[in-house]
Amino acid sequence: MGGVDKIQLMKGKDEIDRELDKFPDIIRSGGCIPHGDHCIPEGVTWENFKYYRERLFEIIESTPVLS
């Protein structure tokens, strides 16, 4: 579980996208529940956090899990 580098959430949309690019293959294998474990750092803007959650939701919804 977890696996999201929360520091990348401070850096903007391009870095957030690069961080989330690793998850489709991991989700597909059934090997991960992606989330930012514990607290999100104070330096993450609401705009960046919202973007991260929306993109993560899109990835989760569009990635089939192998059974």
Backbone as numpy.savetxt, mean C-alpha at the origin, in Angstrom:
# Nx Ny Nz CAx CAy CAz Cx Cy Cz
1.66 -9.93 7.30 0.81 -8.75 7.30 1.69 -7.52 7.30
1.14 -6.42 6.87 1.89 -5.18 6.85 2.67 -5.05 5.58
3.93 -4.73 5.71 4.82 -4.67 4.56 4.88 -3.34 3.85
4.08 -2.37 4.25 4.11 -1.06 3.60 5.16 -0.20 4.30
6.11 0.32 3.52 7.11 1.24 4.06 6.45 2.60 4.23
6.06 2.90 5.44 5.28 4.11 5.71 6.04 5.40 5.41
7.36 5.34 5.41 8.16 6.52 5.08 7.87 6.97 3.65
7.59 6.01 2.76 7.29 6.36 1.37 6.00 7.17 1.25
5.12 7.04 2.23 3.86 7.78 2.19 4.08 9.28 2.37
5.22 9.66 2.91 5.54 11.08 3.10 6.02 11.72 1.81
6.47 10.91 0.85 7.22 11.42 -0.28 6.39 11.79 -1.50
5.15 11.38 -1.58 4.32 11.75 -2.71 3.83 10.57 -3.52
3.01 10.88 -4.50 2.29 9.86 -5.27 3.22 8.90 -6.02
4.29 9.41 -6.63 5.19 8.52 -7.37 5.82 7.48 -6.46
6.27 7.91 -5.29 6.88 6.98 -4.34 5.86 6.02 -3.76
4.65 6.51 -3.54 3.57 5.64 -3.05 3.29 4.56 -4.09
3.19 4.96 -5.35 2.95 3.99 -6.42 4.07 2.96 -6.49
5.32 3.42 -6.39 6.45 2.47 -6.42 6.38 1.51 -5.25
6.00 1.99 -4.09 5.88 1.12 -2.91 4.77 0.09 -3.11
3.65 0.52 -3.69 2.52 -0.38 -3.87 2.69 -1.34 -5.05
3.63 -1.05 -5.95 3.87 -1.93 -7.11 4.25 -3.34 -6.71
4.80 -3.52 -5.52 5.23 -4.86 -5.10 4.08 -5.74 -4.64
2.92 -5.18 -4.41 1.85 -5.95 -3.78 1.02 -6.86 -4.67
0.77 -6.55 -5.95 -0.06 -7.48 -6.72 0.44 -8.92 -6.72
1.73 -9.12 -6.94 2.26 -10.49 -6.96 2.15 -11.15 -5.59
2.40 -10.39 -4.54 2.32 -10.94 -3.19 0.87 -11.27 -2.83
-0.05 -10.39 -3.18 -1.48 -10.64 -2.92 -1.94 -11.86 -3.71
-1.54 -11.92 -4.99 -1.95 -13.02 -5.86 -1.56 -14.37 -5.26
-0.41 -14.43 -4.62 0.04 -15.68 -4.03 -0.65 -15.99 -2.70
-1.43 -15.04 -2.19 -2.10 -15.24 -0.92 -1.18 -15.05 0.27
-0.02 -14.44 0.02 0.99 -14.34 1.06 1.06 -13.02 1.80
0.04 -12.18 1.71 0.18 -10.87 2.34 -1.18 -10.24 2.59
-1.28 -9.55 3.69 -2.39 -8.63 3.95 -1.73 -7.26 4.05
-1.74 -6.49 2.95 -0.99 -5.24 2.94 -1.65 -4.15 3.78
-0.85 -3.55 4.63 -1.31 -2.39 5.39 -0.12 -1.75 6.05
-0.29 -0.51 6.46 0.73 0.18 7.23 0.54 -0.18 8.68
1.31 -1.13 9.17 1.13 -1.58 10.54 1.51 -0.49 11.53
0.86 -0.49 12.64 1.03 0.50 13.70 0.57 1.87 13.22
1.17 2.92 13.71 0.72 4.28 13.40 1.34 4.79 12.11
0.59 5.60 11.40 1.12 6.29 10.24 1.91 7.49 10.76
3.12 7.72 10.24 3.95 8.82 10.75 3.27 10.17 10.64
3.61 11.03 11.55 3.03 12.37 11.62 3.25 13.18 10.34
4.34 12.94 9.63 4.66 13.71 8.44 3.88 13.34 7.19
3.01 12.35 7.26 2.21 11.94 6.10 1.00 12.86 6.00
0.88 13.54 4.86 -0.26 14.44 4.68 -1.55 13.64 4.47
-2.66 14.28 4.74 -3.96 13.64 4.51 -4.10 13.27 3.03
-3.65 14.16 2.14 -3.74 13.90 0.70 -2.96 12.63 0.34
-1.74 12.50 0.86 -0.94 11.31 0.56 -1.55 10.05 1.16
-2.06 10.15 2.39 -2.66 8.98 3.01 -3.90 8.53 2.24
-4.71 9.50 1.86 -5.92 9.19 1.10 -5.56 8.54 -0.25
-4.57 9.09 -0.93 -4.11 8.52 -2.20 -3.64 7.08 -1.99
-2.83 6.86 -0.97 -2.32 5.52 -0.65 -3.47 4.54 -0.43
-4.47 4.91 0.35 -5.59 4.02 0.65 -6.41 3.74 -0.60
-6.64 4.75 -1.42 -7.42 4.55 -2.65 -6.68 3.63 -3.62
-5.38 3.84 -3.79 -4.59 2.99 -4.68 -4.51 1.56 -4.14
-4.30 1.43 -2.83 -4.25 0.09 -2.24 -5.57 -0.64 -2.45
-6.68 0.05 -2.27 -7.99 -0.56 -2.50 -8.13 -1.01 -3.95
-7.70 -0.17 -4.89 -7.76 -0.54 -6.31 -6.95 -1.80 -6.59
-5.77 -1.87 -6.00 -4.91 -3.04 -6.20 -5.56 -4.28 -5.59
-6.06 -4.17 -4.39 -6.70 -5.31 -3.73 -7.90 -5.80 -4.53
-8.72 -4.87 -4.99 -9.93 -5.24 -5.72 -9.63 -5.86 -7.09
-8.51 -5.47 -7.69 -8.24 -5.93 -9.06 -7.28 -7.12 -9.12
-6.80 -7.59 -7.97 -5.83 -8.67 -7.97 -6.49 -9.96 -7.48
-6.61 -10.97 -8.36 -7.18 -12.24 -7.92 -6.17 -12.99 -7.05
-6.68 -13.69 -6.08 -5.85 -14.51 -5.19 -5.91 -15.95 -5.66
-4.75 -16.55 -5.82 -4.71 -17.97 -6.21 -5.16 -18.83 -5.05
-5.90 -19.85 -5.32 -6.34 -20.75 -4.25 -5.69 -22.10 -4.37
